Amino acid sequence: MSGKKFFQIDPENRPNQTTRERVVSERGRKELPPGTKGGENMKPDRHAEHKQHAFDSFCKKVLKCEACNGYREISRRKKHRIIRQLKAQQFLKMY
């Protein structure tokens, strides 16, 4: 290394005034309105939310594949019905 300090603190890079606003935590207000127990407006934790989204995605994929399989089965039956009709017509022509 060349001896440079990568993390230099500039003493002139400070805010001019301090802020007088109350710092609120990440979860929101600390004081609760009267009559509430707390936790009514909590969002589910990220892990549970991720599992829910993964399950939703899985369900959508399953439904999409089932629809494709259904359409494939319909076209297969239609094709076989046409072939059976042609064979029946040929059989009737022979006799």
Backbone as ProteinMPNN parsed JSONL, in Angstrom:
{"seq_chain_A": "MSGKKFFQIDPENRPNQTTRERVVSERGRKELPPGTKGGENMKPDRHAEHKQHAFDSFCKKVLKCEACNGYREISRRKKHRIIRQLKAQQFLKMY", "coords_chain_A": {"N_chain_A": [[0.832, -1.179, 0.0], [0.345, 2.28, -0.515], [0.401, 3.962, 1.614], [-1.613, 5.804, 1.865], [-4.397, 7.322, 3.446], [-7.465, 5.962, 3.434], [-9.917, 6.519, 4.588], [-10.486, 9.388, 5.421], [-11.373, 11.91, 7.68], [-13.068, 14.798, 7.219], [-12.855, 17.748, 8.901], [-14.18, 20.092, 8.289], [-16.482, 19.43, 7.039], [-19.114, 19.498, 8.287], [-22.46, 19.738, 9.583], [-24.106, 22.946, 9.624], [-25.98, 23.7, 11.561], [-27.592, 22.203, 14.338], [-30.184, 19.8, 14.226], [-33.436, 20.202, 15.527], [-35.502, 18.514, 15.565], [-37.497, 15.797, 16.701], [-36.153, 12.596, 16.856], [-37.42, 9.847, 15.282], [-38.011, 6.428, 15.746], [-37.255, 3.548, 13.66], [-39.497, 1.942, 13.436], [-41.646, 3.57, 13.846], [-43.933, 5.731, 15.618], [-43.31, 6.264, 19.107], [-45.036, 6.754, 21.258], [-48.283, 5.638, 21.966], [-51.652, 5.992, 20.765], [-54.441, 6.661, 22.969], [-56.171, 3.802, 24.234], [-55.221, 1.817, 22.588], [-53.5, -1.258, 22.153], [-51.173, -1.855, 20.926], [-49.279, -3.033, 18.165], [-51.296, -3.471, 16.339], [-51.071, -2.417, 13.804], [-48.889, -3.621, 12.705], [-46.638, -4.794, 10.262], [-46.236, -7.95, 8.549], [-43.366, -9.986, 9.246], [-40.363, -9.937, 7.245], [-39.494, -12.432, 6.358], [-41.748, -14.11, 6.503], [-43.344, -12.733, 4.719], [-41.864, -13.053, 2.383], [-42.098, -15.831, 2.057], [-44.83, -15.987, 1.565], [-45.045, -14.584, -0.882], [-43.493, -16.267, -2.474], [-45.051, -18.59, -2.434], [-47.367, -17.626, -3.684], [-46.325, -17.108, -6.243], [-45.629, -19.717, -6.99], [-48.194, -20.884, -7.092], [-49.339, -19.445, -9.221], [-47.689, -20.305, -11.327], [-48.313, -23.037, -11.381], [-51.042, -22.958, -12.054], [-50.879, -21.783, -14.583], [-49.427, -23.731, -15.998], [-51.231, -25.854, -15.822], [-53.343, -24.837, -17.329], [-52.111, -24.729, -19.845], [-51.656, -27.466, -20.215], [-54.304, -28.319, -20.306], [-55.267, -27.052, -22.662], [-53.577, -28.303, -24.486], [-54.441, -30.942, -24.246], [-57.072, -30.685, -25.167], [-56.614, -29.965, -27.881], [-55.286, -32.277, -28.69], [-57.28, -34.248, -28.393], [-59.129, -33.265, -30.235], [-57.705, -33.568, -32.619], [-57.409, -36.37, -32.689], [-60.099, -37.089, -32.849], [-60.776, -36.144, -35.37], [-59.144, -37.775, -36.919], [-60.256, -40.286, -36.321], [-62.795, -39.906, -37.444], [-62.131, -39.656, -40.161], [-61.064, -42.212, -40.646], [-63.338, -43.746, -40.192], [-64.956, -42.845, -42.302], [-63.448, -43.73, -44.477], [-63.595, -46.451, -44.027], [-66.339, -46.892, -44.387], [-66.547, -46.287, -47.094], [-65.165, -48.361, -48.195], [-66.879, -50.543, -47.963]], "CA_chain_A": [[0.0, 0.0, 0.0], [1.133, 3.495, -0.662], [0.38, 4.738, 2.842], [-2.707, 6.769, 1.866], [-5.521, 7.04, 4.325], [-8.657, 5.891, 2.602], [-11.067, 7.057, 5.288], [-10.106, 10.612, 6.1], [-12.504, 12.678, 8.164], [-12.889, 16.217, 6.939], [-13.51, 18.478, 9.997], [-14.981, 21.196, 7.768], [-17.69, 18.881, 6.431], [-20.074, 19.288, 9.355], [-23.648, 20.593, 9.385], [-24.006, 24.256, 10.251], [-26.843, 23.763, 12.734], [-28.14, 20.919, 14.765], [-31.628, 19.732, 14.01], [-34.147, 20.133, 16.796], [-36.644, 17.618, 15.427], [-37.404, 14.557, 17.457], [-35.78, 11.461, 16.018], [-38.393, 8.77, 15.448], [-37.374, 5.149, 15.435], [-37.58, 2.968, 12.36], [-40.818, 1.326, 13.486], [-42.709, 4.564, 13.913], [-44.063, 6.528, 16.836], [-43.126, 5.549, 20.374], [-46.224, 6.883, 22.096], [-49.469, 5.082, 21.317], [-52.88, 6.707, 21.105], [-55.138, 5.989, 24.067], [-57.097, 2.729, 23.859], [-54.604, 0.816, 21.718], [-52.586, -2.15, 22.847], [-49.919, -1.9, 20.186], [-49.143, -4.179, 17.281], [-52.416, -3.617, 15.412], [-50.68, -1.996, 12.456], [-47.584, -4.186, 12.372], [-46.537, -5.549, 9.022], [-45.6, -9.239, 8.808], [-41.912, -9.921, 9.073], [-39.953, -10.105, 5.845], [-39.382, -13.849, 6.007], [-43.102, -14.603, 6.242], [-43.797, -12.072, 3.496], [-41.165, -13.723, 1.277], [-42.714, -17.146, 1.871], [-46.141, -15.768, 0.964], [-44.831, -14.24, -2.288], [-43.011, -17.469, -3.159], [-46.196, -19.47, -2.609], [-48.211, -17.014, -4.721], [-45.669, -17.343, -7.528], [-45.775, -21.138, -7.275], [-49.59, -21.134, -7.484], [-49.539, -18.89, -10.56], [-47.017, -21.187, -12.279], [-49.082, -24.278, -11.473], [-52.269, -22.692, -12.811], [-50.513, -21.539, -15.974], [-49.079, -25.023, -16.605], [-52.457, -26.638, -15.953], [-54.084, -24.298, -18.472], [-51.421, -25.201, -21.055], [-51.946, -28.898, -20.356], [-55.704, -28.452, -20.729], [-55.361, -26.705, -24.078], [-52.889, -29.354, -25.233], [-55.333, -32.114, -24.245], [-58.2, -30.378, -26.057], [-56.166, -30.058, -29.272], [-54.983, -33.68, -28.964], [-58.555, -34.957, -28.586], [-59.717, -32.798, -31.484], [-56.953, -34.198, -33.699], [-57.758, -37.794, -32.713], [-61.482, -37.219, -33.296], [-60.756, -35.965, -36.826], [-58.551, -38.994, -37.498], [-61.265, -41.357, -36.214], [-63.852, -39.659, -38.429], [-61.6, -39.992, -41.486], [-60.973, -43.663, -40.733], [-64.706, -44.265, -40.316], [-65.412, -42.558, -43.659], [-62.738, -44.644, -45.38], [-64.132, -47.792, -43.785], [-67.64, -46.951, -45.018], [-66.342, -46.268, -48.539], [-64.684, -49.666, -48.621], [-67.977, -51.5, -48.013]], "C_chain_A": [[0.875, 1.24, 0.0], [1.122, 4.36, 0.588], [-0.712, 5.785, 2.873], [-3.772, 6.345, 2.866], [-6.784, 7.079, 3.472], [-9.858, 6.554, 3.267], [-10.64, 8.279, 6.087], [-11.371, 11.363, 6.493], [-12.193, 14.15, 7.929], [-13.585, 17.004, 8.048], [-14.38, 19.625, 9.502], [-16.31, 20.709, 7.178], [-18.693, 18.508, 7.522], [-21.299, 20.148, 9.083], [-23.51, 21.899, 10.156], [-24.808, 24.328, 11.553], [-27.252, 22.345, 13.118], [-29.643, 20.94, 14.51], [-32.312, 19.56, 15.353], [-35.377, 19.241, 16.691], [-36.4, 16.35, 16.222], [-37.081, 13.42, 16.498], [-36.734, 10.331, 16.325], [-37.718, 7.474, 15.022], [-37.872, 4.625, 14.101], [-39.0, 2.43, 12.329], [-41.94, 2.339, 13.62], [-42.736, 5.28, 15.25], [-43.879, 5.657, 18.073], [-44.395, 5.599, 21.216], [-47.441, 6.403, 21.302], [-50.684, 5.916, 21.671], [-53.631, 5.949, 22.213], [-56.107, 4.919, 23.533], [-56.492, 1.698, 22.921], [-53.61, -0.002, 22.521], [-51.213, -2.158, 22.186], [-49.856, -3.159, 19.334], [-50.276, -4.336, 16.294], [-52.001, -3.324, 13.973], [-49.338, -2.579, 12.036], [-47.659, -4.943, 11.055], [-45.92, -6.907, 9.344], [-44.096, -9.141, 8.566], [-41.539, -10.318, 7.649], [-39.876, -11.569, 5.441], [-40.758, -14.43, 5.68], [-43.648, -13.996, 4.95], [-43.146, -12.717, 2.271], [-41.785, -15.085, 1.004], [-44.079, -17.012, 1.204], [-46.005, -15.434, -0.521], [-44.358, -15.449, -3.084], [-44.161, -18.435, -3.408], [-47.147, -18.929, -3.672], [-47.629, -17.268, -6.109], [-45.814, -18.801, -7.937], [-47.193, -21.45, -7.761], [-49.864, -20.615, -8.89], [-48.898, -19.78, -11.614], [-47.802, -22.474, -12.469], [-50.343, -24.063, -12.302], [-51.97, -22.473, -14.29], [-50.188, -22.857, -16.676], [-50.316, -25.893, -16.781], [-53.302, -26.143, -17.122], [-53.441, -24.762, -19.775], [-51.697, -26.678, -21.285], [-53.376, -29.124, -20.817], [-55.876, -28.138, -22.207], [-54.7, -27.764, -24.95], [-53.774, -30.605, -25.333], [-56.528, -31.886, -25.173], [-57.778, -30.518, -27.512], [-55.831, -31.503, -29.637], [-56.257, -34.462, -29.208], [-59.223, -34.556, -29.892], [-59.035, -33.476, -32.676], [-57.316, -35.68, -33.809], [-59.192, -38.009, -33.179], [-61.551, -37.081, -34.821], [-60.193, -37.217, -37.495], [-59.548, -40.14, -37.438], [-62.375, -41.164, -37.239], [-63.374, -40.009, -39.83], [-61.507, -41.504, -41.666], [-62.355, -44.284, -40.903], [-65.24, -44.027, -41.723], [-64.736, -43.485, -44.66], [-63.277, -46.058, -45.238], [-65.484, -47.934, -44.469], [-67.527, -46.96, -46.541], [-65.903, -47.637, -49.046], [-65.826, -50.648, -48.749], [-69.207, -50.923, -48.582]], "O_chain_A": [[2.012, 1.219, 0.47], [1.778, 5.401, 0.615], [-0.758, 6.588, 3.805], [-4.004, 5.157, 3.091], [-7.117, 8.1, 2.871], [-10.726, 7.092, 2.58], [-10.457, 8.199, 7.302], [-12.325, 11.437, 5.718], [-11.176, 14.667, 8.39], [-14.811, 16.942, 8.141], [-15.247, 20.089, 10.242], [-17.172, 21.526, 6.853], [-19.072, 17.345, 7.659], [-21.192, 21.18, 8.421], [-22.875, 21.947, 11.21], [-24.37, 24.941, 12.526], [-27.246, 21.428, 12.296], [-30.281, 21.991, 14.577], [-31.811, 18.845, 16.221], [-36.202, 19.203, 17.604], [-35.268, 15.897, 16.391], [-37.691, 13.312, 15.434], [-36.854, 9.898, 17.471], [-36.953, 7.441, 14.058], [-38.786, 5.183, 13.494], [-39.643, 2.464, 11.28], [-43.106, 1.962, 13.509], [-41.716, 5.419, 15.925], [-44.24, 4.48, 18.088], [-44.784, 4.599, 21.819], [-47.6, 6.724, 20.125], [-50.746, 6.49, 22.759], [-53.467, 4.739, 22.365], [-56.77, 5.116, 22.515], [-57.194, 0.781, 22.494], [-52.967, 0.498, 23.444], [-50.207, -2.441, 22.837], [-50.327, -4.221, 19.741], [-50.238, -5.251, 15.472], [-52.529, -3.923, 13.036], [-48.714, -2.077, 11.101], [-48.633, -5.644, 10.781], [-45.161, -7.022, 10.306], [-43.629, -8.315, 7.781], [-42.319, -10.959, 6.946], [-40.164, -11.908, 4.293], [-40.913, -15.156, 4.698], [-44.334, -14.67, 4.182], [-43.799, -12.906, 1.244], [-41.979, -15.457, -0.153], [-44.444, -17.837, 0.367], [-46.771, -15.946, -1.337], [-44.765, -15.642, -4.23], [-44.241, -19.037, -4.479], [-47.676, -19.697, -4.476], [-48.36, -17.604, -7.041], [-46.091, -19.094, -9.1], [-47.373, -22.193, -8.726], [-50.551, -21.275, -9.669], [-49.479, -19.996, -12.678], [-47.944, -22.954, -13.593], [-50.677, -24.887, -13.154], [-52.722, -22.928, -15.152], [-50.614, -23.083, -17.809], [-50.439, -26.596, -17.784], [-53.91, -26.945, -17.83], [-54.145, -25.148, -20.709], [-51.942, -27.099, -22.416], [-53.637, -30.016, -21.624], [-56.553, -28.873, -22.925], [-55.2, -28.088, -26.028], [-53.841, -31.243, -26.383], [-56.944, -32.8, -25.885], [-58.499, -31.125, -28.304], [-56.065, -31.919, -30.772], [-56.315, -35.265, -30.14], [-59.812, -35.391, -30.578], [-59.698, -33.903, -33.621], [-57.509, -36.186, -34.915], [-59.479, -39.008, -33.839], [-62.292, -37.808, -35.482], [-60.709, -37.664, -38.52], [-59.678, -40.894, -38.403], [-62.846, -42.131, -37.837], [-64.124, -40.596, -40.609], [-61.84, -42.02, -42.733], [-62.524, -45.235, -41.666], [-65.904, -44.897, -42.287], [-65.38, -43.973, -45.589], [-63.399, -46.781, -46.227], [-65.765, -48.971, -45.069], [-68.347, -47.589, -47.209], [-66.22, -48.029, -50.169], [-65.748, -51.538, -49.596], [-70.221, -51.613, -48.689]]}, "name": "protein", "num_of_chains": 1, "seq": "MSGKKFFQIDPENRPNQTTRERVVSERGRKELPPGTKGGENMKPDRHAEHKQHAFDSFCKKVLKCEACNGYREISRRKKHRIIRQLKAQQFLKMY"}
